[in-house]
């Protein structure tokens, strides 16, 4: 890995997003949901900005392709875990999310080791799953600040969407890997180092 890749603006933003995480967790544990929500939104904005900068400045790197989804998954998985510990998200959602992610990452590592499969880009279902998780975390925290009916409905809807897309994207990944193993077609999935699953 070249040091210059680590120092590009998009990758620096990705690292900054990872640096937000402990402060978000601290604010959640302290019950400061407004501050936690604000930091989470800033982290989300940095996610969109680093991708835009990478394309605009032509600074897309292999490191960034792995680092960006890892940062996303680390943020979202930690948020689900902490919110479940605080009894804000039912454990069934967090267990399903973690089980799927760990299983896919493990399977991807094995496939890379035995078959050299490494083209693991996000599928449409993986992207939908990530969007649903982001929405779920956002509305769960917003509900602690604003108990209005529409926020409650959005919270429940996004959690149900997370549940559904977690299962759908996992099944889609299995299907695509099977096709790749039996054919030589690229797997456009949301697994492996990608985390955006």
C-alpha positions as CSV (number, residue, x, y, z in Angstrom):
1,X,0.0,0.0,0.0
2,X,1.3,3.4,-1.0
3,X,1.3,6.1,1.7
4,X,0.0,8.5,-0.9
5,X,-3.2,6.4,-1.2
6,X,-3.8,6.8,2.5
7,X,-3.3,10.6,2.3
8,X,-5.9,11.2,-0.5
9,X,-8.8,13.5,0.5
10,X,-11.4,10.8,0.1
11,X,-9.5,8.3,2.3
12,X,-8.9,10.9,4.9
13,X,-12.6,11.6,5.0
14,X,-13.2,7.9,5.4
15,X,-10.8,7.7,8.4
16,X,-12.5,10.8,9.8
17,X,-15.9,8.9,9.6
18,X,-14.3,6.1,11.6
19,X,-13.1,8.6,14.2
20,X,-16.6,9.8,14.7
21,X,-17.7,6.4,16.0
22,X,-16.4,6.5,19.6
23,X,-17.8,9.9,20.2
24,X,-21.2,8.8,18.9
25,X,-21.2,5.8,21.2
26,X,-20.2,8.0,24.2
27,X,-23.1,10.4,23.5
28,X,-25.5,7.5,23.2
29,X,-24.4,5.9,26.5
30,X,-24.7,9.3,28.2
31,X,-28.2,9.7,26.8
32,X,-27.4,12.7,24.7
33,X,-29.3,11.7,21.6
34,X,-29.3,15.1,19.9
35,X,-25.5,15.1,19.9
36,X,-25.3,11.5,18.9
37,X,-27.7,12.1,16.0
38,X,-25.8,15.2,14.9
39,X,-22.5,13.3,14.8
40,X,-24.2,10.4,13.0
41,X,-25.5,12.7,10.3
42,X,-22.1,14.3,9.9
43,X,-20.6,10.9,9.5
44,X,-23.2,10.1,6.8
45,X,-22.4,13.3,5.0
46,X,-18.7,12.5,5.0
47,X,-19.6,9.1,3.4
48,X,-21.3,10.8,0.5
49,X,-18.6,13.4,0.2
50,X,-15.7,11.0,0.1
51,X,-17.2,9.2,-2.9
52,X,-17.9,12.4,-4.7
53,X,-14.3,13.6,-4.1
54,X,-12.9,10.3,-5.3
55,X,-14.7,10.6,-8.6
56,X,-14.2,14.4,-9.0
57,X,-10.5,14.4,-8.1
58,X,-9.9,11.0,-9.8
59,X,-8.5,9.7,-6.5
60,X,-10.1,6.3,-6.5
61,X,-7.7,3.8,-5.0
62,X,-7.9,0.1,-4.1
63,X,-7.4,1.0,-0.5
64,X,-10.5,3.3,-0.7
65,X,-12.6,0.5,-2.3
66,X,-12.0,-1.6,0.8
67,X,-11.7,1.1,3.5
68,X,-15.0,2.9,2.7
69,X,-17.3,-0.1,3.1
70,X,-15.4,-1.3,6.1
71,X,-15.9,2.1,7.7
72,X,-19.6,2.0,6.8
73,X,-20.1,-1.5,8.3
74,X,-18.1,-0.7,11.4
75,X,-20.3,2.3,12.1
76,X,-23.6,0.7,11.4
77,X,-22.8,-2.6,13.2
78,X,-21.6,-0.7,16.3
79,X,-24.7,1.5,16.2
80,X,-27.0,-1.5,16.1
81,X,-25.1,-3.2,18.9
82,X,-25.1,-0.2,21.2
83,X,-28.8,0.7,20.5
84,X,-29.8,-2.9,21.4
85,X,-27.8,-2.7,24.6
86,X,-29.6,0.5,25.4
87,X,-32.9,-1.3,24.6
88,X,-33.7,1.0,21.7
89,X,-33.5,-1.6,19.0
90,X,-34.9,-5.2,19.5
91,X,-32.1,-7.7,19.6
92,X,-33.5,-9.8,16.7
93,X,-32.5,-7.1,14.3
94,X,-29.0,-6.8,15.6
95,X,-28.5,-10.5,15.8
96,X,-29.7,-10.9,12.2
97,X,-27.5,-8.1,10.9
98,X,-24.4,-9.4,12.7
99,X,-25.1,-13.1,11.7
100,X,-25.4,-12.2,8.0
101,X,-22.3,-10.0,7.9
102,X,-20.1,-12.4,9.8
103,X,-21.3,-15.3,7.6
104,X,-20.8,-13.5,4.3
105,X,-17.3,-12.1,5.4
106,X,-16.2,-15.6,6.4
107,X,-17.6,-17.2,3.2
108,X,-15.9,-14.5,1.1
109,X,-12.6,-15.1,2.8
110,X,-12.8,-18.8,2.0
111,X,-13.8,-18.2,-1.6
112,X,-10.9,-15.9,-2.0
113,X,-8.5,-18.4,-0.5
114,X,-9.7,-21.5,-2.5
115,X,-11.0,-20.0,-5.7
116,X,-9.4,-16.5,-5.9
117,X,-12.8,-14.8,-6.1
118,X,-12.2,-11.1,-5.2
119,X,-14.6,-9.1,-7.3
120,X,-17.1,-8.3,-4.5
121,X,-18.8,-5.0,-5.4
122,X,-22.1,-4.0,-3.8
123,X,-25.3,-5.3,-5.4
124,X,-28.5,-3.3,-5.6
125,X,-29.9,-5.4,-2.6
126,X,-26.7,-4.7,-0.7
127,X,-27.1,-1.0,-1.3
128,X,-30.7,-1.1,-0.3
129,X,-29.8,-3.0,2.9
130,X,-27.2,-0.3,3.8
131,X,-29.7,2.4,3.2
132,X,-32.3,0.7,5.3
133,X,-29.8,0.3,8.2
134,X,-28.8,4.0,8.0
135,X,-32.5,5.0,8.0
136,X,-33.2,2.6,10.9
137,X,-30.4,4.0,13.1
138,X,-31.3,7.6,12.2
139,X,-35.0,7.2,13.1
140,X,-34.4,5.2,16.2
141,X,-32.2,8.0,17.5
142,X,-34.6,10.7,16.2
143,X,-37.5,9.0,18.1
144,X,-35.6,9.5,21.3
145,X,-35.7,13.3,20.5
146,X,-39.1,13.5,18.8
147,X,-41.9,11.1,19.8
148,X,-44.3,12.2,17.0
149,X,-46.3,9.6,15.2
150,X,-44.6,9.9,11.8
151,X,-41.1,9.3,13.4
152,X,-42.5,6.2,15.1
153,X,-43.9,4.9,11.8
154,X,-40.6,5.7,10.0
155,X,-38.6,3.9,12.8
156,X,-40.7,0.8,12.5
157,X,-40.7,0.8,8.7
158,X,-37.0,1.2,8.4
159,X,-36.4,-1.6,11.0
160,X,-38.7,-3.9,9.0
161,X,-36.9,-2.9,5.8
162,X,-33.6,-3.8,7.4
163,X,-34.9,-7.2,8.4
164,X,-36.2,-7.9,4.9
165,X,-33.2,-6.6,2.9
166,X,-30.7,-8.4,5.3
167,X,-32.3,-11.7,4.3
168,X,-32.8,-10.8,0.6
169,X,-29.3,-9.5,0.1
170,X,-27.8,-12.6,1.8
171,X,-29.8,-15.0,-0.5
172,X,-28.8,-12.9,-3.5
173,X,-25.2,-13.1,-2.5
174,X,-25.4,-16.9,-2.3
175,X,-27.1,-17.1,-5.7
176,X,-24.4,-14.9,-7.3
177,X,-21.5,-16.8,-5.8
178,X,-23.0,-20.1,-7.1
179,X,-23.2,-18.6,-10.6
180,X,-19.7,-17.3,-10.3
181,X,-18.4,-20.7,-9.2
182,X,-20.2,-22.5,-12.1
183,X,-19.5,-20.0,-14.7
184,X,-16.9,-17.3,-14.7
185,X,-19.2,-14.3,-14.4
186,X,-18.2,-11.5,-12.0
187,X,-20.0,-11.4,-8.7
188,X,-21.5,-8.0,-8.1
189,X,-22.3,-8.7,-4.4
190,X,-22.1,-6.7,-1.2
191,X,-19.8,-8.9,0.7
192,X,-16.2,-9.6,1.4
193,X,-14.2,-6.6,2.2
194,X,-17.0,-4.5,1.0
195,X,-19.2,-4.4,4.1
196,X,-21.7,-2.5,2.1
197,X,-23.8,-5.6,2.2
